[in-house]
Amino acid sequence: MNILFINPTPGHGFLVDNIKRKRIAGLFPPLGIASLATVLENGGYNCKVIDLFITPLTKEQLLYEVKEFKTDIVCISILTSQAPEAYTIAKVLKSSFTIPIICGGSHASIFAEKILEDIKEIDYIIFGEGEYKLLNLVNAITANTSISMVRGIYYREKEVVTKTENDIMITDLDTLPIPLRKFFDIDKYIPVPNQYKRLPTINMITSRGCTYRMCKFCNESSFMHTTYRRNSVSRVIEEIKYLIKQYGVREIYFFDDEFVLDKEWILNFCDALHTENLDLTWTCYAKVNFVTLELLKKMASVGCWGISYGIESANQELLNSLQKGQSLFQIRNAVHWAHEAGIEVKGSFMLGLPGETPEMGKKTIDFAIELDVDYPIFTLTTPYPGTKLYEDFVAEGNVDFDYSHYTSLFPIYLSKGYNSREELVKLQKEAYRRCYLRLGFFKRKLARIKNGEDIQRYLKGMYFFLKMNVMDMRRL
């Protein structure tokens, strides 16, 4: 039995007649799909992944791939920005094949019933975590047994959308196999210059869920996410060794929303890296509330060179309205401590927040410069489905429901403090120019140059910056 996984691109996608697209920078293999495919392979199925971010296909090429693989079942991942192309793919496939189409992902889980009502070409939707639900569903389809016995899915029964009882959560993440990267052409995934110091670099996830679950803009606070769970340190070390041995990896980009959470876990992890004497550099995400100078120094001593903080705004009232649970004092400390430990800081800021004015937005830019963040990132406030922010915006009647617009480059929401979306986009471009073309930024980068790899990275970074700032940011 051959199972084909497809990872669609955002917007209306690249499933087009004529493909004229260069490889996209800043991409890493989709680990969620890797985990699903690995579980199915362990269950006796033959799996293949087509990542359309990396391998854009025309309609004819996609149909050829499905036929050539002798595909029995197709699984399509759907995040909000991917929804339009996912629906197109389902329709294209069903026009030529009678194979079952299964969808999963956050967007599919949130709008499962509506999707099955509107898109008749999609047969099943997996709700939430999918590894064993998908395996059970594929087993049922293969054995031609009752689908109603499979937990955690939506399907049609006599044209009526039906939901089965949800399955229990995977409490012990160590019971899941290491996500195999053999499904991807690793060399085609290109990190942007601020995502690595050494190549090859690859991504890892060591946990699921969130302990805080309050931020209004994050879908970790939605009904879909509950208990925080994490792999053991030994299991994480095992995966790192696999990546080093199999792919010669020299650097890991940890994708966990809260990597620096459990102090004891982090200290044990750092001790394990030291004991194993692994030639590894790494970066991660952290909440400013959880870091200490002691902890950051410990991390730096075993290869951590970069950390990402969600700073969001320079206005405490706006932070409070987002239920972010952090103060400007904590932000300043976290950035200062990281620099003192020798760790570079990537700071994420949101422009166009509810209640924000252009003057407040400019103060957020000033704050990024004051903090001397190594790599500030300015995103436009986006109300993703499944978040409390989305619920608020729906109630206001002020949301763009064209999911092809759901990228960081398009202003989905316009705060009442701004006159137009063009004004908001202009402020975003101003933020990047002010932060990246200032003398202090260049001085810090020059001071950090240690080898030829650094020089190469910075030259690529400058090219990337110039490219981003001459493009029309209102388009995909």
N, C-alpha and C positions, 0 to 999 in steps of 0.2 A: 504493500500500500504506500503510495507516494503522496506526501503532504507538502504543498507549496505555500510558503509564507510570503506576503507582499507588504512592503513598507511604503505607503504612498508619500508623495511630496505635498507641501502646503499649497493653498490656493486652488486654482483650477489645474495646477500641476503641469507636468511635462509629458503627459501621455498625449502627444501631438503628432501631426503628420511630418513635420520637419523639425528635427532636434538641432538646435544651435545653442549649446550650453556648455560652459566650461565647468570643471569640477568645483564644487562648493567647498570653501574653507570653513573650518570650525566644526567639523562633523566627527562623531565617534560612532562605533557600531551600536545599534539599538539592542541593549542588553535584555530588555523584556522579551523581545522576539527570540534572542539566543537562548534564554531560559526555557521558553515554551518548546522550541525545536529540540533542545537537548533532552527534555523530559519525554517527548514523543519518540525520539530516536532510541532512548533507553527502553521504551515500551515496544520496540520492534518495528517502528515505522521508518521510512526513508524520507528525510526532510531536505528541503532546499529553500533558501531565502533570496528573494529579489528585493534589493534596497534601491528604490527608484531615485533616491538622493544621489546615489553613486553610479547607478546604471540606468540612465533615462532610456525609455523604450517608446517606440511608436505603438499604435494599436496593433498593427500587423506583427511587430516584433514580440509583443506581449503574448499574443495568441500563439505564435510559434513556440515560445518558451513553455507555455502551458502544455501544448501538444507534445513537444519534444521530451519533456520530463515525464510524460504519461501520467499527468496529475489526476489523482482521485478526489482530493479535497483541497480547497483553497482557503487560507486563513488571511484575513486582512486586518491590519492594525489601524485604529482610528483615534487619533487625537483631534481636537477641535479644528485646527488649521488644515488637517488632512481630510476632513469629511467630504468636501466636494469631489476630490479626486477618487476617494475610496468608493463613492457611489458610482462614479463613471466607470471605474474598473469592474465593479460588480455587474453593471449593465453590459459592458463590452464582453465579459466572459460568458454571461448567461445567453448572449445572442449567438454564441457558437458552441457552447458546451452545456451539458446537463449536470455538471458536478456540483456538489453542495458547497455553499459559501458560508464560512463562519467568520464573524467579526468580533473584535474585542478592543480593549483600550478604554481610557477614561470617558471619551465622548460617547462611545457606543454604550457604555454602562449607564451613563446619565440619561441618554435619550433612547434607550433600547426599544421601548414600546413604539414610540413615534417612528423610529427608523424602520422597524419591521412593517409598520402600517404604510409608510410612504415608499419604501424601496423594496419592491416585491422580489428583486433578484437576490437579496440577502436572506439566507435561510435560518441562521442561528446567531445569537449574540451571547457571548460569555460575559457574565457580570463580575466585575472586580478581578481579583487575582485569578489567573487563568490556568496555571500549570496542570493541576490534576483535574480540574473541571474540563479542560480541553481534551485531555487524555481520555477521560471517561466518555465524553461526547463522541470522539472519534472511534473509540471502541464500540459504542452503541451503534453508530452508523455502519461500521464495518460488519458487525455481527447481525445487523438488521433487527436489533432488539428495541424495546420501548424507550423512546427519548424522554418520556415523562419521568423516568427513574433517575435521570442525570440531574444532579443538583447544580444550582447556580447558573441556569441558562434561561434565555427567552427563545421561543420558537412559535410557529403557527400550527394550530390544530384546528382543522376544518375552517381555515381562513381567519381564525380568531387568535390574536396574539396571547400566548400563555407563558406564565412565569413559573418555574419550579422553585421549590424551597432552596434557599441559599445553602451553600456548603460551609463547613467550618473553616475558620481561618488557619493558614499554615503558621503554627506557633513557633516551631523550631526550624529556622532557616537553614540550619546545617543539614537537614534531611533532603534539601534540594541539591541536585548535582551542580558542579561548577558549570556555568554557562559556556559552552564550547564556542570558540571564535572561528572554527573551521568553516562556518557558514558564510563568512565575509571575506572579501579581498582586502585584508587589513591595510595594505600599502596605499589603497585609494582613499583612505580616510585621512584628511589633512587638517591638523589642528592649526588654529591661528597662532601668531607668534607669542601672545601672552598666555597661552595654555601649556607651554612646555619650555623646558631648558635643554632637554636631551631627547633625541629620537633613537629608537622607536618609543612612542608613548601610547598608552592605551587607557581606557576607562574601566572602573570597577565600582560596584555598589555593595556595601556591607550591611545595609539595613533597609527596613521598610517602615513606613508610618512616621509619625511625628509625636513628640511628647507634649508639645505646646498646643497645637491645633486651634489657634485663635485668630491668626492673621486673616483678615477679610479677603485678601487678594489671592490666597493660596488654596488649591483644591485639597491639600492635606487636611484642611479643616472641615471638609464636606462629610456627608453621611457615608461615603464610600470608605473612609479611612478611620481606623480606630486605634488599635493597640500598636505601640512601637515595638519592633523586634529587631534583633541584630545577630549576625553571624558571630561565632566564637572567634577569638584571636587566632587560634590554631587553624581554623577553616580559612580565614583570610590569608594567612601566611601560605597555606597550601595552594590557594589560587594564584598568589603572586609568583610562587615557584613555577607553577604550570605556565604562566605567561612568559616568564624569563626563559624557561627551557624551550618552549614551543616557538616563541616569536622573538627571542632576544630582547625583550622589553627592558628598557633602562629607566622608565618613568611611568608612574601611575597617576591618573587624574581621578580622584575619588568623587563620585557623583552624589553621595549621600547629602540630603538636605541639611542634616545635623551630624556631621562627622565627629566634631569635637563636642561630644555630649557627656558621656559617662567618663569622668576623670580616671577612674580605676581602669576602665577598658583601654583608654588612650595610653596610659602609662604602661600597661601590659603589652600593648601593641608595639610601642616604641622599644621596650625591652626586648621583645621578640625579634624586631628588625636588627637590633644591635647584636643579639646572640647569634642570629643566622648569618650575620655579616653579609647581607645582600647589597649588591651594588645598585642602589635604587635612589632616585629622587622622586618627590611626590608633592601634590597639591590637593587641597580639599576645601569644602564649604564649612562655615561655622556661624553660630549665632553669637553676637557680641557679648551676650549675658554669660556665656559658658567658658570663655577663655580667661586664662590668667597668664601673667608673665612667666611664671615657673613652667606651666604647661607648654607654652609656645617655645620656650628655650629647649625643652626636652624634645619637642617635635623637630625643631631645627637641627638638633644634634644627630638625628637619624634620617636626614634627607629632605625634610619638608622645607620648600623654598617659597611656596605661595599659598595664600589663604583668601577665600572669598567671603565677604560680609554683605548681608542684605541691609544696607544703610537706609535707603528709600528717600528720606527727606531731612532737611535741616530744621523743619518746623515741628516742635514737640506736640502741638495740638493735632497736626495731621498724622503723626505717628500714633498718637493715642486713638484717633478715629479709625485707623487701620487695625487697631488692637494688636499692634506690633509687640508690645511688652518690652520695650527698650527705651533708654533715655539717651540724650545727646552726650551726657557725661560718660555713659558706658561705651558709646561709639568712639569717643575720643580716646578713651583708655585702650580699647581693643586695637585700634589702629596704631597707637603709640607703642604698645607692648609688642605688637608684631614686628614693627620696624626695629625696636630695640633688640629683638631676638634674631634679627637678620632675615626676616620673612617678608616678601613682597605682598602687597595688599591689592586685591581686586575688589572694588566697592561698587555695589549695584544701587542705582538711584532711580526713582520713579518720577517722571514729570507728568503733569496734568491730573494730579490726584483730585478727588472730590473736595471742593472747597479751596483749591489752590488757585492763586492768581499768578500772572507772569512775574510779578515782583517776588513772590514766594519761590517760584521756580528758579529765579536768578540767585536767590539766597542759597538754594540747594547747590547750585553750581559753585558759588563762593565757598560753601562748606567743603565741597570736594577738594577745592584748591587749598583751603586752610588745612585740611587733614593731610594733604600731600599724598593722596591715594595714588599708588603706582599705576593702576589701570582702572579709572572710573568708567562705568558703563551706565548709560542713560537710556532707560526704556520708557515707552509711552504706556500710561496706565491702561491695562487691558482687562476687562471683566470676563474672565474665563468661566464657562459653565461649570457648576459644581462649587463655586465660591460664594461667600456671603456678599462680596462686591457685585457679583452677577445678579444675585437676588435683588439687591438694592437698585441696580440700574434697570432691571426689568420693571420694577415697581415704578420707577421714574419715567418709563417709556422712552428711554434715551440710549438704546443700545442698537448697534448695527448687527443684524442677524445674518448677514452674509458671511459665512464662516471662511470664505476665501480671503477675507480681510484680516483674519486673526494671526497676524505676525507682529513682531516688535516694530515694524517699519510703518505701520498704518495706525493712525489714531482712531480706534474704535469708539472711544468715549471722549466727549468734549466737556471739560469742566465749565461751569457757568462763569468762571472768572476769565475765560479766554474768549476772544471775539470770533475766532475761526480755527479750524484744524491747521490751516497754513501757518498761523501764528505759533501753534504748538510745535509743529515740525521745525519751524525756523529756530525756536528756542533749543530744540534738541541738537540741531547742527551747531548752534552757538556754543552749547555746552562742550561738545567734542573739540571745537576749535580752541576755546579758551583753556581747556585742560591739557590738551596734547601739544599745543604750539607755544606753551609758556617756557621761559628759560629754566624754571625750577625742574620741570619734567625732564628736559634734556640733560641737566646737570646730574640728576639722580640716575638716569640711564647710563651716562658715561662713567659714573663712579662704580657701577655694577658690572662693567665689562671685564670679564676674566679670561676669555678665550675667543677663538675665531667663530665658534658656534653662537656666542652672544652677539657678535657683530652681525652675523648673517641673520639672526632672529630680528634684530632691531631694524635692519634694512627692509626685511619683509614686512615688519610691523608698520613702517612708514608708508610703504606701498599700499598696504591694506587700508591704512587711515585715509590716504589721499583718494583711494578708490571709493571708500564709503562716503566721503564728503563731497564728491562731485556727482554722485548718483542722485536720482530723484527719489527721495525717501518716502514719497507717497505711493510708490509702486512696489510690487513684489519683486 
